[in-house]
């Protein structure tokens, strides 16, 4: 079980871990916990920005397609505007 923890910990925080001695049952000690949490926070913020850009690009491509789009909700800083498309009867 400890080997699984060591693998996960080294994958998540490669810079800030000190390895336990070979054969020891003690878990790894996190040396730079503050830096690791700061790095994690930065990754989360980057993920939020990338999600916002992806949603905006998807909306632009959907608006370029055929069909009548009706705006349902206004956009804000965190979310783009919401649209719905009129039903087009297939013959």
C-alpha positions in Angstrom: 0.0 0.0 0.0 2.9 2.4 0.8 4.3 1.9 -2.7 1.0 3.2 -4.2 1.1 6.3 -2.0 4.8 6.9 -3.0 3.9 6.6 -6.7 1.0 9.0 -6.4 2.9 11.5 -4.3 5.9 11.6 -6.6 3.6 12.1 -9.6 1.7 14.9 -8.0 4.6 16.7 -6.2 7.9 15.7 -7.8 9.8 18.7 -6.6 8.7 18.9 -3.0 9.1 15.4 -1.7 11.8 13.7 0.4 11.9 10.0 0.0 11.7 7.7 3.0 14.6 5.3 3.7 14.5 2.0 1.9 12.5 -0.6 3.8 10.8 2.0 6.1 7.1 2.0 6.6 6.9 5.7 7.3 5.1 7.8 4.6 7.0 10.4 2.6 7.5 13.8 4.2 6.3 16.8 2.2 9.0 19.4 2.5 7.5 22.3 0.6 3.8 22.0 1.3 3.2 25.7 0.9 4.8 25.7 -2.5 3.0 22.6 -3.5 -0.4 24.1 -2.6 0.5 27.3 -4.5 1.4 25.2 -7.5 -1.8 23.3 -7.3 -3.8 26.6 -7.0 -2.1 27.9 -10.1 -3.0 24.7 -12.0 -6.6 25.1 -11.0 -6.7 28.7 -12.1 -5.2 27.8 -15.4 -7.8 25.0 -15.8 -10.6 27.6 -15.2 -9.2 29.9 -17.8 -8.8 27.1 -20.4 -12.4 25.9 -19.7 -13.7 29.5 -20.3 -11.8 29.8 -23.6 -13.0 26.4 -24.7 -16.6 27.2 -24.0 -16.3 30.5 -25.9 -14.8 28.8 -28.9 -17.5 26.2 -28.9 -20.2 28.9 -28.8 -18.6 30.7 -31.7 -18.5 27.5 -33.8 -22.1 26.7 -32.9 -23.3 30.2 -33.8 -21.6 29.9 -37.3 -23.7 26.9 -38.1 -27.1 26.9 -39.8 -30.2 27.5 -37.8 -31.8 30.3 -35.9 -30.3 30.9 -32.5 -32.2 32.7 -29.8 -30.3 34.2 -26.8 -31.7 32.8 -23.5 -29.3 34.3 -21.0 -26.7 37.1 -21.0 -23.1 36.4 -20.7 -20.9 37.3 -17.7 -17.2 37.4 -16.9 -17.2 33.7 -16.0 -19.7 32.3 -18.6 -20.5 33.1 -22.2 -24.1 33.9 -23.2 -26.5 31.0 -23.5 -28.4 30.3 -26.7 -31.0 27.8 -27.9 -31.8 26.9 -31.5 -35.2 26.6 -33.1 -36.3 23.2 -34.1 -35.8 22.6 -37.8 -38.2 19.9 -39.2 -36.5 17.2 -41.2 -38.4 16.0 -44.3 
